[in-house]
Amino acid sequence: MSWKVSLDRYLTEPPDDGFDNWSEKVINSFSEDFYNKNEDWIMDNTNKNQCNIWFNELFRRGIAPQETVLIIERAFKLFC
């Protein structure tokens, strides 16, 4: 592979930090009832969305997807 191809891939594809796979596991682990009632809130990727803030913080702390689901569902009941 030439350096031009490598540079092009580096500039056009974001590095894989594992967040996408982790967040997909979290979303797939939500209870069906919770997901159906709050799909718009969960899938809103804006920076000011509380769910997105929680996702980023829990990922940064290295919390497993199953634990993240429990935390977010409980926090939603308490604070939202």
Residue, then its C-alpha position, 0 to 999 in steps of 0.5 A: m500500500s502506498w503512502k498516499v493510499s494510507l494517508d487518504r484512509y487516515l484522513t477520510e476514516p475516523p479512528d476506531d476507538g471502540f465506541d461504536n461497537w460498545s454503544e451498539k451493544v448498549i442500545n441492543s441491551f436496553s429493555e424492549d419497553f424502555y427502548n420503544k418508549n424512549e427511542d428518540w431520546i436514545m438515538d439523539n446524538t446531539n452534544k446536549n442530549q443527556c443520554n449522549i452525555w451519559f453514554n460518553e461518560l460511561f464509555r470513558r470510565g470503561i463501564a461494560p454495556q450491560e452495566t451501562v444499560l442498568i445505570i441509564e435506565r435507572a437514572f432516566k427513571l430518577f432524573c428525566 
